[in-house]
Amino acid sequence: MTKPALADLWKQLRDRRSFFLIAGPCVIESEALCLRVARRLKLVCSRLGIPFVFKASFDKANRTSSASYRGPGVEEGLLILSRVRARVGVPVLTDVHTEEQAVLASFHVDILQIPAFLCRQTDLIQTAVRTGAIVNVKKGQFLSPQEMGQVLAKAREAGGRRLLVTERGTTFGYNNLVADMRAIPIMKAFKAPVIFDATHSVQLPGGGGDTSAGQREFAPILARAALAAGADGLFVETHPQPDKALSDGPNMIPLADMPSVLASWKRVHQALR
């Protein structure tokens, strides 16, 4: 994305007239799937006036089992994301796990995401912001919201000015997470847009034995609560057939449900305004 276009995207993400949406399948299963989901979400979000960023991962590096599907890999995955960006005309976000991936991905996507488990990796964070891309840092399940202030300070020390921070639940143990809505106003004090990850917050890590389980029915409810608590954006994973998805299916919202779910979130946001 050119510098003027990136600046325009950043302006949209900071526009308080609407929350923004980051959404897509958990992992790249195929180019066709990514295009299908991106086109559908772009249409719905355009109708509702919700800024939309497509997301998908080229590599799920922290799967529960080594036998689980991880994705197409960095080279093929970034080419697919580039085509989604060009053909659908939407900004794109993807996870990066190493400094090398951050540099490479910055040529293909608009937002680099630091996964929750890597949110304290100083070199990764600082390399990501030095690429000039917008950077979204997910709060680690093992950190308090207050500790994310130090994470953002690392990014700013490296010149990061376009930073997002995401709440995605806190480890409670015994295959469970807790979403504490106090995290949103706490992290808003760090002067960066705060996102709530509705679908990972209902994940049950390792709850399926060799996979993670989830409670997708609670994701829309937590998202409404997060908007009421002041979240600037929502992060959602969605799939046409979540029960057949290759990663995180139990906590993904069915794509067919997204129009009604988004409309309900929009009403909550408008009521707060």
C-alpha positions in Angstrom: 0.0 0.0 0.0 1.3 3.5 -0.8 2.0 5.9 2.0 -1.1 8.1 1.2 -3.3 4.9 1.1 -1.8 3.6 4.4 -2.4 7.0 6.0 -6.0 6.9 4.8 -6.5 3.4 6.3 -5.0 4.6 9.6 -7.5 7.5 9.5 -10.4 5.1 9.0 -9.2 2.9 11.9 -9.2 6.0 14.2 -12.6 7.3 13.0 -15.0 7.1 16.0 -18.1 7.3 13.9 -18.0 3.5 13.5 -16.1 0.6 15.0 -13.9 -1.2 12.4 -13.9 -4.9 11.7 -10.9 -7.2 11.2 -12.3 -10.6 9.9 -11.6 -13.6 7.8 -10.8 -17.3 8.2 -8.3 -18.4 10.8 -5.9 -19.8 8.3 -5.5 -19.7 4.5 -7.1 -23.0 3.3 -7.3 -21.9 -0.3 -7.3 -18.7 -2.4 -10.9 -19.4 -3.4 -12.0 -19.5 0.2 -10.2 -16.2 1.0 -11.7 -14.5 -2.0 -15.2 -15.7 -1.1 -15.0 -14.6 2.5 -13.4 -11.2 1.7 -16.0 -10.4 -1.0 -18.9 -11.2 1.3 -17.6 -9.3 4.2 -16.7 -6.3 2.1 -20.3 -6.1 0.7 -21.9 -6.4 4.2 -19.5 -3.9 5.8 -20.0 -1.4 2.9 -23.8 -1.5 3.4 -23.4 -0.9 7.1 -20.6 1.7 6.9 -18.1 -0.4 8.8 -14.4 -0.1 7.8 -13.2 -3.6 7.0 -9.8 -5.3 7.0 -9.5 -8.9 5.7 -7.4 -11.3 7.8 -6.0 -14.8 7.3 -2.8 -16.5 8.5 -0.3 -18.1 6.2 1.1 -20.2 9.1 -0.4 -21.2 12.4 2.8 -21.7 14.2 1.3 -22.5 17.6 -1.1 -25.4 16.8 -1.9 -27.8 19.7 -0.7 -30.8 17.8 2.2 -31.0 15.3 -0.1 -33.0 13.1 -2.6 -30.1 12.7 -2.8 -28.1 9.5 -0.6 -25.0 9.7 -1.3 -23.3 6.4 0.3 -22.9 2.9 3.5 -21.3 4.2 4.9 -17.8 3.9 5.6 -17.6 0.1 2.4 -19.1 -1.2 0.3 -17.5 1.6 1.6 -14.0 0.9 0.9 -14.3 -2.8 -2.7 -15.3 -2.0 -3.1 -12.4 0.4 -1.7 -10.1 -2.3 -4.3 -11.3 -4.8 -7.1 -10.9 -2.3 -5.9 -7.3 -1.6 -5.8 -6.5 -5.3 -8.9 -8.4 -6.6 -11.3 -7.5 -3.7 -9.8 -4.1 -3.0 -9.5 -4.4 0.8 -6.7 -3.9 3.2 -5.2 -7.1 4.6 -3.7 -8.2 7.9 -1.7 -11.3 8.7 0.4 -12.7 11.6 4.2 -12.7 11.5 6.4 -14.9 13.8 9.9 -13.8 12.9 11.7 -10.7 11.9 12.3 -12.1 8.4 8.6 -12.8 8.0 7.7 -9.2 9.1 9.9 -7.7 6.5 8.6 -10.0 3.7 5.0 -9.6 4.7 5.2 -5.8 4.7 5.4 -5.8 0.9 2.1 -7.8 0.6 -0.2 -6.7 3.5 -1.1 -3.5 5.3 -1.2 -4.6 8.9 1.3 -6.9 10.6 0.0 -8.8 13.6 2.1 -9.9 16.5 0.6 -13.0 17.9 -0.3 -13.1 21.6 2.3 -15.7 22.5 5.0 -13.4 20.9 3.9 -10.0 22.3 7.0 -9.6 24.4 9.5 -10.4 21.6 11.2 -7.1 21.4 13.1 -7.7 18.1 10.0 -8.9 16.4 7.9 -6.0 17.5 10.5 -3.4 16.6 11.3 -4.9 13.2 7.6 -4.9 12.4 7.1 -1.2 13.1 10.3 -0.3 11.2 8.7 -1.7 8.0 6.3 1.2 8.1 3.2 -1.1 8.2 0.4 -0.6 10.8 1.2 -3.1 13.6 -1.4 -4.9 15.7 -0.1 -6.4 18.9 -2.3 -9.0 20.6 -2.2 -9.0 24.4 -0.7 -12.3 25.6 -3.0 -14.6 27.5 -0.4 -14.5 30.3 -0.2 -10.7 30.7 -2.4 -8.2 32.6 -3.8 -5.3 30.5 -1.5 -2.9 32.4 1.6 -4.7 31.1 0.7 -4.0 27.5 1.8 -0.4 28.2 5.4 -1.6 28.2 4.9 -3.6 25.0 3.6 -0.5 23.2 6.5 1.5 24.7 8.9 -0.9 22.9 7.1 -0.3 19.6 7.2 3.5 20.0 10.9 3.4 20.9 11.5 1.9 17.4 9.4 4.7 15.8 6.0 3.0 15.8 3.2 5.5 15.4 0.5 3.4 13.8 -0.2 0.9 16.6 -3.2 -1.2 17.5 -3.6 -3.4 20.6 -5.9 -6.4 20.9 -7.6 -8.0 23.9 -8.1 -11.8 23.4 -8.8 -13.2 26.8 -6.7 -14.2 29.8 -5.6 -17.8 30.6 -7.6 -19.1 33.5 -6.2 -22.7 33.3 -8.1 -25.9 32.7 -8.7 -25.2 29.0 -10.4 -21.9 29.6 -10.0 -18.2 29.0 -11.7 -15.2 30.7 -12.5 -12.0 28.8 -12.3 -9.1 31.4 -13.9 -6.0 29.9 -11.8 -3.8 32.2 -8.9 -4.5 29.9 -10.5 -2.3 27.2 -10.5 1.0 29.1 -7.2 0.2 30.8 -5.5 -0.3 27.4 -7.2 2.7 25.8 -5.2 4.8 28.2 -2.1 3.8 26.1 -3.4 6.0 23.3 -3.7 3.3 20.7 -7.0 1.9 19.2 -8.1 -1.1 21.2 -9.6 -4.2 19.4 -11.5 -7.0 21.0 -10.9 -10.5 19.6 -14.4 -12.0 20.0 -13.7 -15.5 18.6 -10.3 -16.3 20.2 -11.7 -15.1 23.6 -14.2 -18.0 23.4 -11.6 -20.6 22.6 -11.0 -23.5 24.9 -7.2 -24.0 24.5 -6.4 -27.7 24.2 -10.0 -28.5 25.1 -10.3 -31.0 22.3 -7.3 -33.1 23.4 -5.1 -32.7 20.3 -7.0 -29.6 19.2 -8.5 -26.5 20.8 -12.3 -26.4 21.4 -14.5 -23.3 21.5 -17.9 -21.8 22.3 -18.7 -19.8 19.3 -22.3 -19.0 20.5 -20.8 -16.6 23.1 -18.6 -14.6 20.6 -21.4 -12.2 19.5 -22.3 -11.5 23.1 -18.8 -10.7 24.2 -18.3 -8.5 21.1 -21.4 -6.4 22.1 -20.0 -6.1 25.7 -16.6 -5.0 24.3 -18.2 -2.3 22.2 -20.2 -1.1 25.2 -16.9 -1.0 27.1 -15.3 1.3 24.5 -13.6 -1.0 22.0 -12.6 0.7 18.8 -12.6 -2.4 16.6 -13.6 -6.1 16.6 -11.5 -9.0 15.5 -13.6 -12.0 14.3 -12.8 -15.3 12.5 -15.5 -16.6 10.2 -15.9 -19.4 7.8 -18.6 -20.7 5.5 -18.6 -24.1 7.3 -16.8 -23.7 10.6 -17.3 -27.3 11.6 -15.2 -28.3 8.5 -12.6 -25.5 9.0 -8.9 -26.6 9.2 -8.2 -24.4 12.2 -10.2 -22.9 15.1 -13.6 -24.1 13.7 -15.3 -24.4 17.1 -15.0 -20.7 17.9 -15.5 -19.2 14.4 -18.8 -17.5 13.5 -20.6 -18.9 10.4 -20.2 -16.6 7.4 -23.9 -16.7 6.8 -24.5 -15.3 10.3 -22.2 -12.3 9.8 -24.7 -9.8 8.3 -27.2 -10.1 11.2 -24.4 -10.2 13.8 -22.7 -7.1 12.3 -26.0 -5.3 12.2 -26.6 -6.0 15.9 -23.1 -4.7 16.7 -23.7 -1.6 14.7 -26.9 -0.9 16.7 -24.9 -1.2 20.0 -22.3 1.2 18.7 -24.9 3.7 17.5 -26.7 3.6 20.8 -23.5 4.4 22.6 -22.9 7.4 20.4 
